[in-house]
Amino acid sequence: MSVRHAWAELLRLPALFTVPGDALSGAVAAGGRPNSRTLLAIGSSLCLYEAGMALNDWADRAEDAAERPHRPLPSGRIRPSSAFTAACVLTVSGLGLAAKAGRPALAVAAPLAATVWAYDLVLKHTPAGPVAMAAARGLDHLLGAATTGGPRAALPSAALLGTHTLAVTTVSRRETQGGTSLPPLAALAATAALTGLLARGAGGSKRAGSTRARSTGVGAGTSTGPGEGAGPGIGGAASAGAGRRTPAHSSAGLTLDVALRSALATAYAATAGRPYTHAALNPSPPLTQRAVGGGIRATIPLQAALAARAGSGLTAVAIAALAPIGRKYAKKVSVT
């Protein structure tokens, strides 16, 4: 295999497509729309995520030599020192990009980087490991929120994303040994609960946003997120009355919004639920690894559903579009 493929395997490049949705969904969850600072936050997230991947294999090189001798480090395709150097460079780069996105973003990126390093070097094989990984994913979501508003507004959606990550990480702790159905069963229950929350919440934020717009006299031309405000008043030259949606338009928009959120919630449940079920019925290492892969891939429709839940349909569609790209490259390089 080429050196390029070895690095792609080390960094688990297909999993990289699960990262941009953290910041994008966080940005709209905070009540804004993605902007240039959000793009910098995405760059920071990508660097910190890949730093964690490189550091993970460096820290687990002795364990992988026994359980996964084909991995890039134990097989000798990449030197441990190179992996560690890459982790350091990527961490510094991630913090630098966050600093360019502003002080609020850096204030989130710094504990995110610390959590990544603490997980890989200290916490991974302790009971606190899954919690630390869940915290890292939640912080990544808040990193995007820091670029459009306040992270506090995105805390509920960060908690949902963190719960999913907690379930996936718990299953991953048995991916090389298998042997128990409890982790995939717990992950399946968490997936069902999250799907229910996404479905029940479908339309609450959108209705609230419509109510705020009517109460403040804001027409359709003044939007707070991608996909909103596409009415006739968008040019700004029309009267305030022309910019307002009619009840029929509002009803149709709400129906489409609910349909999108329901579809994304269903996609999330199917992507994660099927491999979890298989692993619960037969907790062998191969099926457990597939369950972990399914859980990682399910992060994308979950992020998209959270964006739709925040009332940003275009952002949700953009995030969801990353899923088929990730599946394409996952056929060449494993995500686990």
C-alpha positions in Angstrom: 0.0 0.0 0.0 1.1 3.6 -0.7 2.2 6.0 2.0 -0.8 8.2 1.1 -3.2 5.3 1.7 -1.5 4.6 5.0 -2.1 8.1 6.2 -5.7 8.0 5.0 -6.1 4.9 7.1 -4.4 6.4 10.1 -6.6 9.5 9.9 -9.7 7.6 9.0 -10.5 10.0 6.3 -14.1 8.9 5.6 -15.0 9.7 9.2 -13.9 13.3 8.4 -17.3 13.9 6.7 -19.0 13.6 10.0 -17.2 16.7 11.3 -18.5 19.8 9.4 -22.1 19.1 10.5 -21.1 19.7 14.1 -20.2 23.4 13.6 -22.9 23.9 10.9 -25.7 22.6 13.1 -24.3 24.5 16.1 -24.3 27.7 14.2 -28.0 27.5 13.3 -28.9 26.1 16.7 -27.5 29.4 18.2 -30.0 31.3 16.1 -27.7 32.6 13.3 -26.6 31.5 9.9 -23.2 30.0 8.9 -20.7 32.7 8.0 -17.0 33.1 7.4 -16.2 32.5 11.1 -18.2 29.3 10.9 -16.0 28.1 8.0 -12.9 28.8 10.2 -14.6 26.8 13.0 -15.1 23.9 10.6 -11.4 24.0 9.7 -10.5 24.0 13.4 -12.9 21.1 14.0 -11.3 19.1 11.2 -7.8 19.7 12.5 -8.7 18.8 16.0 -10.6 15.7 14.9 -7.7 14.4 12.9 -5.3 15.3 15.7 -7.3 12.9 17.8 -7.2 10.2 15.2 -3.4 10.4 14.9 -2.9 10.6 18.7 -5.3 7.7 19.2 -3.2 5.3 17.1 0.0 6.6 18.7 -1.3 5.9 22.2 -2.7 2.5 21.2 0.2 1.3 19.2 1.2 -1.5 21.6 -2.4 -2.7 21.9 -2.9 -2.5 18.1 0.2 -4.6 17.6 -1.6 -7.5 19.3 -5.2 -6.9 18.1 -4.8 -4.9 14.9 -1.4 -5.6 13.4 -2.6 -4.4 10.0 -3.0 -0.8 11.3 -0.5 1.8 9.9 1.7 2.0 13.0 2.2 -1.6 14.1 2.6 -2.7 10.4 5.5 -0.2 10.1 3.9 1.8 7.3 4.0 5.0 9.4 6.5 5.7 12.2 5.0 6.5 15.7 7.0 9.7 15.9 5.4 10.9 12.6 1.9 10.2 14.0 2.7 12.0 17.2 4.1 15.0 15.3 1.1 15.1 13.1 -1.2 15.2 16.2 0.8 18.1 17.6 0.8 20.1 14.3 -2.9 19.5 13.7 -3.8 20.6 17.3 -1.8 23.8 16.9 -3.4 24.4 13.5 -6.9 23.8 14.9 -6.4 26.3 17.8 -5.0 28.8 15.3 -8.0 28.6 13.1 -10.3 28.9 16.1 -8.4 32.1 17.2 -9.0 33.6 13.8 -12.7 32.8 14.2 -12.8 35.0 17.3 -12.3 34.8 21.1 -15.6 33.0 21.7 -14.6 30.2 19.3 -11.1 29.9 20.8 -12.7 29.7 24.3 -14.5 26.6 23.1 -11.7 25.1 21.0 -9.2 25.2 23.8 -11.1 22.8 26.1 -12.1 20.8 23.1 -8.4 20.2 22.3 -7.7 19.4 26.0 -10.5 16.9 26.0 -9.2 15.2 22.8 -5.7 14.8 24.3 -7.0 13.7 27.7 -9.2 11.0 26.1 -6.5 9.5 24.0 -3.7 9.6 26.6 -5.5 9.0 29.9 -9.3 8.5 29.8 -9.9 6.2 26.9 -9.6 2.9 28.8 -11.4 4.2 31.9 -15.1 4.5 32.7 -14.8 8.2 31.9 -13.8 7.5 28.3 -17.2 7.5 26.6 -18.2 10.6 28.6 -15.1 12.4 27.5 -15.7 11.6 23.9 -19.3 12.7 24.2 -18.1 16.0 25.7 -15.7 16.5 22.8 -18.5 16.1 20.2 -20.7 18.4 22.2 -18.0 21.0 22.4 -17.4 20.7 18.7 -21.1 21.6 18.2 -20.7 24.6 20.5 -17.7 25.7 18.6 -20.0 26.4 15.6 -22.5 28.1 17.9 -19.8 30.5 19.2 -19.5 31.9 15.6 -23.1 33.0 15.3 -24.4 33.7 18.7 -23.9 32.2 22.1 -23.0 28.6 22.8 -25.7 28.5 25.6 -28.5 28.5 23.0 -27.0 25.4 21.4 -26.6 23.4 24.7 -29.8 21.3 24.2 -28.8 20.1 20.7 -25.2 19.6 21.9 -26.6 17.3 24.6 -28.4 15.2 22.0 -25.3 14.9 19.9 -23.3 14.0 22.9 -25.7 11.3 23.9 -25.4 9.7 20.5 -21.6 9.8 20.7 -21.7 8.4 24.2 -23.6 5.4 22.8 -21.3 4.8 19.9 -18.2 5.1 22.0 -19.5 2.6 24.6 -20.1 0.1 21.8 -16.6 0.7 20.4 -14.9 -0.4 23.6 -15.8 -4.0 22.7 -15.2 -3.8 18.9 -12.1 -6.0 18.9 -13.4 -8.6 21.5 -17.2 -8.5 21.1 -18.9 -10.9 23.5 -21.8 -8.9 25.0 -25.1 -7.6 23.7 -25.6 -4.9 26.4 -23.7 -2.0 24.8 -25.4 -2.3 21.4 -28.8 -2.8 23.1 -28.2 0.4 25.1 -27.1 2.2 22.0 -30.2 1.0 20.2 -32.4 2.3 23.1 -30.5 5.7 22.9 -31.1 5.9 19.2 -34.8 5.2 19.6 -35.0 7.9 22.3 -33.1 10.5 20.2 -35.3 9.7 17.2 -38.4 10.3 19.3 -37.1 13.6 20.6 -36.2 14.8 17.1 -39.7 13.8 15.8 -41.6 15.4 18.7 -39.5 18.6 18.4 -40.1 18.9 14.7 -41.7 22.3 14.2 -41.4 23.8 17.7 -38.5 26.0 16.9 -39.8 26.9 13.5 -43.2 27.9 14.9 -41.5 29.9 17.6 -39.4 31.7 14.9 -42.5 32.5 12.9 -44.2 33.9 16.0 -41.2 36.1 16.8 -41.1 37.4 13.2 -44.8 38.3 13.3 -44.6 39.9 16.8 -41.7 42.1 15.7 -43.0 42.9 12.3 -40.1 41.2 10.5 -41.0 40.1 7.0 -39.8 37.2 5.0 -36.9 39.2 3.7 -35.2 39.3 7.1 -34.1 35.7 7.9 -32.1 34.3 10.8 -30.9 31.1 9.1 -30.3 29.5 5.7 -33.5 28.4 4.0 -35.7 30.9 5.8 -37.0 34.2 4.5 -37.3 33.3 0.9 -40.6 35.2 0.5 -41.3 38.1 -1.9 -40.0 40.7 0.5 -36.4 39.5 0.2 -35.3 42.4 -1.9 -36.1 44.9 0.8 -37.9 47.2 -1.6 -41.3 45.7 -1.1 -43.6 46.8 1.7 -43.7 45.2 5.1 -47.0 43.6 4.2 -45.6 42.1 1.0 -42.8 40.4 3.0 -45.1 38.5 5.3 -46.1 35.0 4.5 -49.8 34.2 4.1 -51.4 31.6 6.4 -51.4 29.2 3.4 -47.7 29.7 2.7 -46.9 29.3 6.4 -48.8 26.1 6.6 -47.1 24.7 3.5 -43.7 25.8 4.8 -44.4 24.1 8.1 -45.5 20.9 6.4 -42.3 20.8 4.4 -40.2 21.5 7.5 -41.8 18.7 9.5 -41.4 16.4 6.5 -37.7 17.2 6.2 -37.1 16.7 9.9 -39.1 13.5 10.0 -37.1 12.1 7.0 -33.8 13.0 8.6 -34.8 11.5 11.9 -35.8 8.3 10.1 -32.6 8.2 8.2 -30.7 8.6 11.5 -32.7 5.7 13.1 -32.1 3.4 10.1 -28.4 4.2 9.8 -27.6 3.5 13.4 -30.4 1.1 14.4 -29.8 -1.7 11.9 -26.2 -2.4 12.7 -26.9 -2.0 16.4 -29.6 -4.6 16.2 -27.3 -7.0 14.4 -24.6 -6.6 17.0 -27.1 -7.1 19.8 -28.2 -10.4 18.3 -24.7 -11.5 17.5 -22.0 -9.5 19.4 -19.1 -10.8 17.4 -16.1 -8.5 16.7 -17.0 -8.0 13.0 -20.6 -7.1 13.7 -19.6 -4.9 16.6 -17.2 -3.1 14.4 -20.0 -2.6 11.8 -22.2 -1.2 14.6 -19.5 1.3 15.4 -19.2 2.2 11.8 -22.9 2.6 11.5 -23.0 4.8 14.6 -20.3 7.0 13.2 -22.1 7.4 9.8 -25.4 8.1 11.6 -23.8 11.2 13.0 -24.4 13.0 9.7 -28.2 12.5 9.5 -28.4 13.4 13.2 -26.6 16.7 12.6 -28.8 17.4 9.7 -31.9 16.7 11.8 -30.7 19.1 14.5 -30.2 21.8 11.9 -33.7 21.2 10.5 -35.0 21.3 14.1 -33.4 24.7 14.5 -35.4 25.9 11.4 -32.6 25.9 8.8 -33.6 23.5 6.0 -30.8 24.5 3.6 -28.1 23.8 6.2 -29.8 20.5 7.0 -29.7 19.5 3.3 -26.1 20.6 3.0 -25.1 18.5 6.0 -27.1 15.5 4.7 -25.3 15.7 1.3 -22.1 14.7 3.1 -23.4 11.2 3.9 -23.2 9.7 0.4 -19.7 11.1 0.0 -18.6 9.6 3.2 -20.1 6.2 2.2 -18.2 6.3 -1.1 -14.8 6.7 0.6 -15.7 4.3 3.4 -15.5 1.6 0.7 -11.8 2.3 0.4 -10.8 3.2 3.9 -12.4 1.9 7.1 -13.9 4.5 9.5 -13.0 2.4 12.6 
